């Protein structure tokens, strides 16, 4: 059965705006807590492991349930599942802001991840269905990609501002009014897709999709890109607060150039793809990111802001912005319309699991190489972790050359055999 986008209250640009705002909210929460972690630790008595889980509980729940959320959208309708996810997400945000111990906060973050897993597949799926023309769809996905990458970096600035001015609880509370506005806009404007209704015959993971060109390799690239994106923000924000002694607000301001560089590069990425192709654009971005991580690893407790933070931060931000569009289009460009929800969920799951993987593994590398608790020892651990991140970026550059450079006719395989 073929899923089509029904006649609805809003299509095209309206759908893209609502979808991008929702994606902004759920991606924002992957980074907004980073600058609040020291305040959370002081307020709730968090230990080091619990502090890490405030980040990872959201990422793991988000990533591990995205496939279920995507398939639920294909079966029951993306708009319906989207609105259910908004309800779960906002409720968990409210409970997290009211938490009085670390366990409650971590649990609320995990439930937030459940809501995000229901929300996140819908935006890209609805955009894909609302823009049948390839060129228009590429422009809409570029805007969506810019929103996604900007949200992760904007979380640092917004988190720092809220923590400094209102307290750490507002990094949770802020989602409630934002989510309510998105839900009202969704009710008013999103198309009412009825879903395929084929849940009895369709598996959660359709392995035939993974055989399409670029799907498996593209999602492997997204895992690496997610690991690099999340860990860069995590380590830079901790370095500025724990080593340099910045407060949350000044940490957010210090990271603002990186925040701006990401969406700027995302909007320029379509031109690079037209000039170089998707594969070369991804390779160039990954090599730039490897250089940025290597440069960032040379920071020092008393070093120059321009050399230690500003320069490498801008380079990392530009590379992140360049990478986002090619990996997403490679992973999505051969997907039949009946499986856009699943494929969108798969890319989101890869990104979130990659982010959790990056924070967990590189945090372990940092801890193993920190010879004490002094600023110099902490900086040394972070430096080794960032060098390991540079190796991951080089791996992404190598992987890019195994991905398909252009679309092929194999995209009809699943549709014709379903």
C-alpha positions in Angstrom: 0.0 0.0 0.0 1.4 3.4 -0.9 1.3 6.2 1.6 0.4 9.6 0.1 0.2 13.0 1.6 -3.4 13.9 1.9 -5.0 17.3 1.2 -4.5 19.3 4.3 -4.6 22.6 6.0 -1.0 23.4 5.3 1.6 22.0 2.9 5.0 22.8 1.6 6.7 25.7 3.4 4.2 25.6 6.3 4.9 21.9 6.9 8.6 22.6 6.7 8.4 25.4 9.3 6.4 23.4 11.8 8.6 20.3 11.3 11.8 22.3 11.7 10.6 23.9 14.9 9.8 20.5 16.4 13.2 19.2 15.3 14.8 22.2 16.8 13.2 21.5 20.2 14.1 17.8 20.4 17.7 18.4 19.2 18.1 21.4 21.5 17.7 19.1 24.4 20.7 17.0 23.4 22.9 19.9 24.3 21.0 22.4 26.4 21.9 20.6 29.7 25.7 20.7 29.0 26.3 24.1 30.5 23.9 23.4 33.4 25.7 20.2 34.5 28.0 22.0 37.1 24.9 23.7 38.6 22.9 20.5 38.6 25.8 18.7 40.3 26.0 21.3 43.0 22.2 21.5 43.5 21.4 17.8 43.4 24.7 16.4 44.6 25.3 14.5 41.3 28.4 12.3 41.1 30.5 12.1 38.0 28.7 9.1 36.6 25.3 10.5 37.2 26.3 13.8 35.6 27.2 11.9 32.4 23.8 10.1 32.5 21.9 13.3 32.5 23.2 13.6 28.9 23.2 10.0 27.9 19.8 8.9 29.3 18.2 11.3 26.8 20.4 10.2 23.9 20.0 6.5 24.5 16.2 6.5 25.0 15.9 8.9 22.0 18.1 6.8 19.7 17.0 3.3 20.8 13.3 4.0 20.3 13.5 6.1 17.1 12.9 3.1 14.9 9.7 2.3 16.8 8.6 5.9 16.5 9.3 6.0 12.8 7.4 2.8 12.1 4.5 4.0 14.3 4.3 7.1 12.1 4.2 5.0 8.9 1.4 2.8 10.4 -0.7 5.2 12.4 0.1 8.5 10.7 3.0 10.9 11.3 0.9 13.8 12.5 -0.9 11.7 15.1 2.3 10.1 16.5 4.0 13.6 16.3 1.4 15.1 18.6 1.5 12.2 21.1 5.3 12.7 21.3 4.9 16.4 22.0 2.6 15.6 24.9 5.1 13.0 26.4 8.1 15.4 25.9 6.5 18.4 27.5 5.3 16.4 30.5 8.7 14.9 31.1 10.3 18.3 30.8 8.0 19.7 33.5 8.8 16.8 35.8 12.5 17.1 35.2 12.5 20.8 36.1 10.8 19.8 39.4 13.3 17.1 40.2 14.9 17.1 43.7 17.4 14.3 43.2 19.6 13.0 40.5 17.7 9.8 39.9 14.4 11.7 39.2 16.2 14.0 36.8 17.8 11.1 34.9 14.5 9.3 34.7 12.8 12.5 33.4 15.5 12.8 30.8 14.9 9.2 29.7 11.2 9.9 29.3 12.0 13.0 27.4 13.9 10.8 25.1 10.8 8.6 24.6 8.8 11.6 23.6 11.6 12.8 21.3 11.7 9.4 19.6 8.0 9.8 18.7 8.4 13.4 17.5 11.7 13.2 15.5 10.8 10.9 12.6 7.9 13.0 11.6 9.6 16.2 10.4 11.8 14.6 7.7 9.1 12.2 6.7 6.5 15.0 6.3 9.0 17.2 4.4 9.9 14.2 2.1 6.2 13.7 1.3 5.3 17.4 1.0 8.1 18.0 -1.5 7.8 15.5 -4.4 10.1 17.6 -6.5 13.7 16.6 -5.9 15.2 20.2 -6.1 12.6 21.7 -3.8 13.0 18.8 -1.4 16.7 19.3 -1.3 16.2 22.9 -0.3 13.7 22.0 2.4 16.0 19.3 3.8 18.9 21.8 3.8 16.8 24.2 5.9 15.8 21.2 8.1 19.5 20.2 8.4 20.5 23.8 9.3 17.8 23.8 12.0 19.0 20.5 13.4 22.7 21.4 13.6 21.9 24.9 14.8 19.7 23.5 17.6 22.5 21.4 19.0 24.9 24.4 19.2 22.2 26.9 20.2 21.5 24.6 23.2 24.9 25.7 24.6 24.0 29.4 24.3 20.4 29.1 25.5 21.5 26.7 28.3 24.1 29.1 29.5 21.7 32.0 29.5 18.9 30.2 31.3 21.2 28.7 33.9 22.9 32.0 34.6 19.7 34.1 34.8 17.0 31.7 36.0 18.7 28.6 37.3 19.3 25.1 35.8 15.6 24.0 36.2 14.7 26.4 33.3 16.7 24.3 30.8 13.9 21.8 31.4 10.9 24.2 31.9 11.7 26.1 28.6 10.4 23.1 26.6 6.8 23.4 28.0 5.7 26.7 26.3 7.7 25.9 23.2 6.1 22.4 22.9 2.6 23.8 23.5 3.1 26.3 20.6 4.4 23.5 18.3 1.5 21.3 19.2 -1.1 24.0 18.4 0.7 24.7 15.1 0.7 21.0 14.3 -3.0 20.7 15.0 -3.7 23.7 12.8 -1.4 23.1 9.9 0.0 19.6 9.6 -1.5 17.2 7.0 -3.6 14.4 8.5 -1.8 11.3 7.2 -3.8 8.2 8.0 -0.8 5.9 7.9 -0.6 2.6 6.0 -2.4 0.5 8.5 -0.1 -2.4 7.7 1.3 -3.0 11.1 0.5 -6.7 11.1 2.5 -7.3 7.9 5.4 -4.9 8.3 8.3 -5.6 10.6 9.9 -2.9 12.8 13.2 -3.2 11.0 12.8 -3.9 7.3 16.3 -5.2 6.4 15.5 -4.7 2.7 15.8 -1.0 3.2 19.4 -1.4 4.4 20.3 -3.0 1.1 19.4 0.2 -0.8 22.3 2.3 -2.0 23.7 4.5 0.7 21.4 3.6 3.5 23.7 1.4 5.6 26.8 3.4 4.8 25.0 6.7 5.1 23.8 5.8 8.6 27.2 4.6 9.6 28.5 8.0 8.6 25.7 9.7 10.6 26.8 7.7 13.7 30.3 9.1 13.4 29.1 12.6 12.6 26.8 12.5 15.7 29.6 11.3 17.9 31.8 14.2 16.8 29.1 16.8 17.1 28.0 15.9 20.6 31.4 15.3 22.0 32.8 18.6 20.7 30.2 20.6 22.5 30.4 18.4 25.6 34.2 18.8 26.1 34.5 22.4 25.1 31.8 23.5 27.5 33.3 21.5 30.4 36.8 22.8 29.7 35.6 26.4 29.7 33.7 25.9 33.0 35.9 23.4 34.9 39.4 24.6 33.7 39.0 28.2 32.7 36.4 29.0 35.4 33.8 30.6 33.1 30.2 30.8 34.3 27.5 29.3 32.2 26.6 32.6 30.5 30.2 33.4 29.5 30.7 29.8 28.3 27.7 30.2 26.0 29.0 33.5 24.7 32.5 32.0 24.1 30.9 29.2 22.0 28.7 31.6 20.1 31.0 31.8 17.0 30.9 28.0 16.7 27.1 28.2 17.1 26.9 30.6 14.2 29.3 28.8 12.0 27.2 25.6 12.0 23.9 26.9 10.4 25.9 29.2 8.1 27.8 26.2 6.7 24.6 24.2 6.5 23.0 26.7 4.3 26.1 26.8 2.0 26.3 23.0 1.8 23.9 22.7 -1.2 26.2 24.9 -3.3 29.2 22.7 -2.3 27.3 19.6 -3.2 26.4 21.0 -6.6 30.1 21.9 -7.2 31.8 18.8 -5.6 29.1 16.1 -5.3 27.8 14.7 -2.0 30.8 12.3 -1.4 33.5 14.9 -1.9 31.6 17.4 0.2 31.4 14.9 3.0 35.1 14.1 2.7 36.1 17.7 2.8 33.9 18.4 5.8 35.3 15.4 7.7 38.9 16.3 7.0 38.2 19.9 8.2 36.7 18.4 11.3 39.7 16.2 12.0 41.9 19.3 11.7 39.6 21.2 14.0 39.6 18.5 16.7 43.4 18.2 16.5 43.7 22.0 16.8 41.2 22.1 19.7 43.3 19.4 21.5 46.1 21.9 21.9 44.2 24.1 24.4 45.8 25.0 27.7 44.5 26.2 31.1 46.0 29.7 30.6 46.1 29.8 26.9 44.8 32.4 24.4 41.1 32.5 23.8 41.6 33.3 20.1 44.0 30.4 19.5 42.5 27.8 22.0 38.8 28.4 21.6 37.7 30.8 18.8 39.8 29.4 15.9 39.2 25.7 16.3 35.6 26.3 17.4 34.8 28.1 14.1 36.6 25.4 12.1 34.7 22.6 13.9 31.4 24.5 13.5 31.9 25.0 9.8 32.8 21.3 9.2 29.8 20.1 11.2 27.5 22.3 9.1 29.0 21.0 5.9 28.7 17.4 6.9 25.0 17.4 7.9 23.3 17.7 4.5 25.4 15.1 2.4 25.1 12.4 5.0 21.3 12.9 5.4 20.6 13.0 1.6 22.8 10.0 1.0 20.9 8.0 3.6 17.5 9.2 2.5 17.6 9.6 -1.3 16.7 6.1 -2.3 13.9 5.5 0.2 10.4 4.8 -1.3 7.6 7.0 0.1 6.0 4.1 2.1 9.2 3.9 4.3 10.1 7.6 4.8 9.1 7.4 8.5 11.3 4.4 9.2 14.2 5.8 7.2 14.0 9.2 8.9 13.9 7.4 12.3 16.9 5.3 11.3 19.0 8.5 10.5 17.8 10.1 13.8 18.6 6.9 15.8 22.1 6.8 14.2 22.7 10.4 15.1 21.6 10.1 18.7 23.3 6.7 19.3 26.4 8.2 17.8 26.2 11.2 20.2 25.8 8.9 23.2 28.7 6.7 21.9 30.9 9.8 21.4 30.3 11.2 24.9 30.7 7.8 26.6 33.8 6.6 24.8 35.7 9.9 24.7 34.8 10.6 28.3 36.3 7.2 29.2 39.4 8.2 27.2 39.6 11.6 29.0 39.2 9.9 32.4 41.9 7.3 31.7 44.4 10.0 30.6 43.7 12.6 33.4 46.5 12.1 35.9 44.7 14.0 38.7 42.1 16.7 39.3 44.2 19.7 38.7 43.4 22.0 35.7 46.5 20.8 33.9 45.5 17.1 34.5 41.9 17.7 33.4 43.1 19.5 30.3 45.5 16.7 29.4 42.6 14.2 29.6 40.4 16.3 27.4 43.2 16.8 24.9 43.7 13.1 24.4 39.9 12.6 24.0 39.8 15.3 21.3 42.7 13.7 19.5 40.7 10.5 19.6 37.9 12.5 18.1 40.2 13.6 15.3 40.8 9.9 14.5 37.0 9.4 14.3 36.8 12.3 11.8 39.5 10.8 9.7 37.5 7.5 9.7 34.5 9.4 8.5 36.5 10.9 5.6 37.6 7.4 4.6 34.1 6.1 4.9 32.8 8.8 2.6 34.5 7.2 -0.4 32.5 4.0 0.0 29.2 5.8 -0.3 27.3 6.2 -3.6 28.1 9.5 -5.3 24.8 9.7 -7.2 21.3 8.2 -7.1 20.5 5.0 -8.9 17.5 3.1 -10.1 17.7 0.6 -7.2 15.4 2.8 -5.1 12.4 1.0 -6.6 13.5 -2.4 -5.3 11.4 -2.3 -2.2 8.4 -0.7 -3.7 8.2 -3.3 -6.5 8.7 -6.2 -4.1 6.5 -5.1 -1.2 
